[in-house]
Amino acid sequence: MAEGYNSRSYRLQEADERCFGRGGVNFHLGLGDSLARSGRLREAIGVYAYCCRRVGAFALSPDRLRHLAAALLEAVIGNRRSNSPIQTSPAHRGAKGGQGTTQSAGALAAASLPVPACFACPVCEGVLHQPVTASCGHTFCKKCLNNELGNLCVRCGHRLNVGWPLETNVLIKCLVEKWWSPELRAVQLRDEGNELFLRNQVEAALLKYDEAYRLGE
């Protein structure tokens, strides 16, 4: 059924006219959610865009794209994790000498853990964007930590507090930019898409989400 949104089949369009006429937008949004959760993101984006065109951006809340955003990031991280640049970096091919060996060991230790466990924000679960380390020792995206200040850390249960202004953890920031730049760019595109959606620029937001998804292909 989803393929029809791209092919613009006349019969499907005629059926959609009747369905939307009876308030079938929830059915179509549910279809988009199901496609997103099953990893069929291109089709999901087509369905969401179709719904936005039919009912208008003001009829949809940003929360309605949560399944798309979650599936998008999961796909990007999953695809990149299986072929991470860390695995082929010269630092892991037998560097010699004291300093080189130390750097190689540290990088290999990072490579032994999946990206979400090492450099993923505990709140949004995306790769760390503008990482800030809280007093409990866990690191969050700056925006996520700012929203969570005063709450309990989801990793250890300690109350989150940091000095002000929030200072970026330069070491983690450099590592993320070096090894996971595609994932970082995907998170940035997601945030840009969210901002556009909040301003009711739905089509532009979907383009950002689609661009982020393409990074994982």
N, C-alpha and C positions, 0 to 999 in steps of 0.2 A: 504493500500500500504506500509506503513512504517514497518509493521510486517515482510515484506519480507526481509528487510535488516538484521534482526536478524536470520531468518530462512535460509537465503542464497539460496532462491529458484532458481532453474536453469532457469525457465522461466523468472523470474524477472531479473535475472542477464543478460540473453540474451537481454531482452528489454532495460536494462540500457546500454548495449554496443551500441545499435543503438542510444539511446537518447544522450549519451555523445558524440558519433561520430558526432552528428549534433549540438554540442554546447549546450546541455541541462543542463549544470551545474547550471545555474541560476534557472531553474525550481526546481532542487533538493534542492538548498539552500533555495529557497522560501518555499518548503515543510518543511524543517527543522525549518524555522522561524515560520511558521504557527503552527507546532506541539509544539514549545516552548511557543508561546503565549497562546495556549490552555491548557497548563499545562502538556502535554504529553512529559515530559522531557527525559525519558529513550529512547523513540523512536526518539526524536529530536537529542539526542547525537549520536545515531546510524547512522542517516542520515548525520550529519555533519562529523562524522568520515569516513563514506563511501566516501563522496565528497573529503575529504582530501587525502584519499588513491588514488583516481582516478585521480585527477588533480594536486596533489602535494601541499605541504604546501606553497610554494612560490607564488602560484596562488591566495591565499586567504589572505586578510588583516585582522588584528585583529578586525576591525570594523564589520566584517561579523558575529562575535559571540555575538554581543551586545544583540540580542533578547534572546539568550540562557542564558547569564549572568544575565540579568534582571529578566527573569522568574525563574531562579534558586534561586536568593536571595528572590524574592517574595514568592516562595513556602516555603523556609526555615523559613522565618520570620512569614508567615501566619500560618504554622503548629505549630510553637512553641508558638505563641501568644495565641492560644486557650487553651494551656495547660502549661502556664508559671509557673516555680518553685515558683514564688512570691506567687501564690495563696495558696500554701500548706506550705509555710515557717513558722516555729514556731513563728517568729516575728509577724505574723498576726493572731495568735490564742489566743489573749487576754493577751499579756505580761503585767505584773503588775509592779508598781514602776515608779518613775518619769522618769528615763532615758530610761527604757524599753518601756514605753508608748510613749515617744518622738520618739524613733527609729521605733516603730510599726506604728505610724502615718505617719512618713516620707515615710516608705516603702509602706504603703497603698496608699499614694498620688501618688507614682510612678506607683503602680499597676492599678490605676484608668485610666491611659492613655495608649494607645497602644504603643508598643515598638517603631515604627517609629516616633511617635510624641515626645517621651521622649529622646530616646537614638539613634536616627538615624542621620546620617550625611546629612545635607541639599543638599550636592552635589551628592554623590554616592547613597544616600538613603539606604545604608547598616548600620548595627549597628556600632557605633563609634569604630574605630580602632586607637589606640594611640591618644586619643582625645586632642585637643588643643582649648582653648577658645579665640576667637578674641576680639578685643577691644569693639565691639558692644554687647558682651555678649553671642553670639551664638557659639556653639561648633561644630567643624568639625573634620574629620579624619585628622591626621597630613599631610598625603600625599596630600589629597584633598585641604586643606587650603594652603599648599605650592604652589600648582598650581594656586590657586585663588587669591593670594595676589595682592592687587592693584585693584581688581575688586569689584563690589558691592555685598554685602551680599544678597543671594537669599531670606532670611527671612525678613530682615528689610530695605534693600536698602542702608545701610551705607557702606562706603568704608572699605574693610578689611585690617587691619594692626595689627601686633603683634610685640612684642619684639623678638630679635634674640639672641640666638637660640630659636627655637620653644620649649616651655615647655609643657610637658604633664599635663593635668588636672588630678591629682592623684585621687581625689574623684570620678570623673565620671569613670575613668579607673577601679577603684576598684568595683564600682557598676556594670559596664558592665561585668566584669570578674565573679562577684558573681552570677548575675541573668541571664545573657544571654551569657554564655560561648559557647553554641552550635552555636549561630548566629555569635559570634566573630570568632570562628574557621572557619565557613563557609566563612566569609569575607577574612580571612587569606588565605584560600585555593583558593578563587577566585583570589586574588592578585598573588599568586604563579602561578596559571594557566595563568594569563595574561602575567607574565614575561616569562614563558615557551613559550607561543605563539609568543611573540615578538622575541624569539630566534629560531622561526620556529620549535619548538619541539611540534608539534600539538597533537600527540597521548598522550604525557605526560600531556599536558594542559587539554585535554578532561578528562583524568583520575582524575585530580584535581577537575574539575567541577562536575564530577559524584560523587566523594567522598563528596563534599560539599552538593550536593543534598540529599545524603543518610542521612545526619545529620537531615534533616527535616522529615524523614519518621517515 
